Amino acid sequence: MANAFLDAMFGLEGQVAVVIGGTGVLGGAFCVGLAQAGATVVMSGREEPGIDERLDKLQAVAKESCFLPVDVTKRASIESLLLQTLEKYGRVDMLINAAGVNMGCDYFEVQDEDWERIFRINLTAVHWGCQLFGKAMSEQEGGGSILNIASVTSDKPLSRVFAYSASKAGVANLTQNVARELAPHQVRVNALAPGFFPAIQNRPLLDPERTDSILSQTPMQRFGEPEELIGAVLLLLSRRAGSFITGATYYVDGGFTAMRF
């Protein structure tokens, strides 16, 4: 009975999920978590070495899942991803906008091209995903759900990552705006704000001094593991468990944003 109840609340059987940025560390964990909950998953990102191996692991859990390439710096590429998904599966129930990029430097060293690249990937691409996929979801029976990936920096700016912090603050704000617009169409839009989960894009920034500073401000005194985000992802995407949640930014950060000095 307990398992049947949990399946009804959090199960995604028969639903199609697209994870933009699904080839990354966190995005890859989202793909597997959604598949284990019963979804057919479109893992989408850049074509790069190791894709076939990651797809094999995903299809071992959900055999109908696939990989579709996308270049998030181009609106037409995201639109093509949507059309390919609809052609292959007939509908799309969930979207995770998980693509992201970061860099660290002193403020006076921030270059325009780096600022624009980070905003284009971290914020503009999220807007495109919400707009294109949100419209398709609003026109199908049952609506859908969109999950954007924000950050603890959406709430608490960090030194040396100025464009990243500003772009992620924009993601949280955009999420609220789009949630309000799409709610009448049965499309929910939320944001997940991870704390510190070491990955390719942020590992170079975590020198010993910065690591000590972060952990000293994290009550749980450790970094997160990608799998520790899955529970929140399922809650926010689930048609039943998350049915009345929209416009929210949900923090999974070991208590980092609870610290105020």
C-alpha positions, -999 to 999 in steps of 0.1 A, spaced: 0 0 0 28 24 9 45 18 -25 12 22 -44 6 55 -26 41 68 -34 38 57 -70 5 76 -73 20 107 -57 55 108 -74 54 83 -102 59 96 -138 48 65 -157 37 73 -193 51 109 -192 78 124 -214 105 146 -199 131 167 -217 163 176 -198 182 204 -215 217 201 -201 211 165 -195 247 156 -204 261 175 -174 267 161 -139 234 174 -123 214 171 -155 226 135 -159 214 127 -124 180 143 -132 177 121 -163 183 89 -144 160 100 -115 131 108 -138 136 75 -157 136 56 -124 103 73 -116 88 59 -148 93 88 -173 106 85 -208 135 109 -209 150 130 -237 186 137 -226 196 168 -245 229 187 -247 260 190 -267 273 159 -286 305 150 -269 326 119 -259 308 96 -236 273 103 -248 267 67 -260 277 53 -226 255 77 -207 226 69 -230 231 32 -225 228 37 -188 197 58 -192 180 33 -216 188 4 -192 163 21 -169 139 35 -195 144 19 -229 123 44 -249 145 73 -238 168 90 -262 195 116 -268 188 147 -289 215 173 -294 208 210 -287 228 242 -288 212 264 -261 228 296 -275 204 293 -305 166 296 -302 162 277 -334 180 247 -319 158 246 -288 127 249 -311 141 220 -332 145 199 -300 108 206 -291 96 196 -326 118 164 -326 104 154 -292 68 160 -303 74 140 -336 89 111 -317 66 109 -286 36 130 -295 37 152 -264 61 166 -238 50 167 -201 81 180 -184 110 202 -191 141 208 -170 162 238 -181 195 226 -166 222 240 -190 245 264 -173 280 279 -174 302 297 -149 335 315 -146 353 333 -118 374 365 -118 377 399 -101 349 423 -110 372 447 -130 383 417 -151 348 408 -163 348 409 -201 317 418 -221 319 386 -242 320 364 -210 291 383 -195 270 379 -226 279 342 -230 269 334 -194 236 353 -197 228 337 -230 232 302 -217 220 307 -181 191 330 -186 181 336 -223 181 299 -231 158 293 -201 134 320 -214 134 303 -248 128 269 -232 99 282 -211 84 301 -240 86 273 -266 79 243 -245 54 262 -223 33 271 -254 33 234 -265 23 223 -230 -5 249 -228 -20 235 -261 -21 199 -250 -45 181 -226 -32 179 -191 -8 209 -194 27 202 -181 55 213 -158 87 232 -162 116 232 -138 144 258 -141 177 255 -124 185 285 -103 212 287 -76 219 297 -40 234 327 -57 199 337 -68 194 348 -32 229 354 -19 254 367 -44 289 352 -43 322 369 -49 341 364 -82 310 350 -101 292 382 -110 276 372 -142 266 338 -129 250 353 -98 231 379 -117 219 354 -143 207 330 -117 188 358 -99 172 364 -133 162 327 -135 143 330 -102 125 361 -112 117 348 -147 103 316 -131 78 336 -110 67 357 -140 63 327 -164 45 307 -136 19 335 -133 14 336 -171 11 299 -176 -10 289 -146 -43 294 -163 -31 269 -190 -23 241 -164 14 246 -168 34 249 -136 68 266 -135 92 263 -106 129 267 -99 153 244 -81 182 262 -64 210 238 -56 237 247 -31 272 236 -37 274 204 -58 310 202 -73 308 197 -111 329 204 -141 318 240 -144 325 251 -108 353 227 -96 381 250 -109 366 278 -86 368 256 -55 403 263 -43 411 253 -6 404 289 7 370 292 -11 361 256 -1 367 264 36 347 296 33 317 278 17 317 249 42 320 272 72 287 288 60 270 255 53 254 241 85 257 205 72 294 212 66 297 193 33 290 195 -4 259 180 -19 257 149 -40 237 151 -73 213 123 -62 203 145 -32 184 168 -57 162 140 -71 135 141 -43 129 179 -49 129 174 -86 102 147 -84 81 168 -60 82 199 -82 75 180 -115 49 155 -102 14 162 -114 0 151 -80 25 157 -53 34 191 -68 -1 200 -82 -4 232 -62 32 244 -64 41 270 -90 62 301 -90 84 286 -62 122 285 -59 131 255 -38 165 255 -21 185 223 -16 217 237 -1 226 220 32 213 252 50 236 277 32 208 302 26 197 299 63 230 315 74 230 353 79 259 372 93 
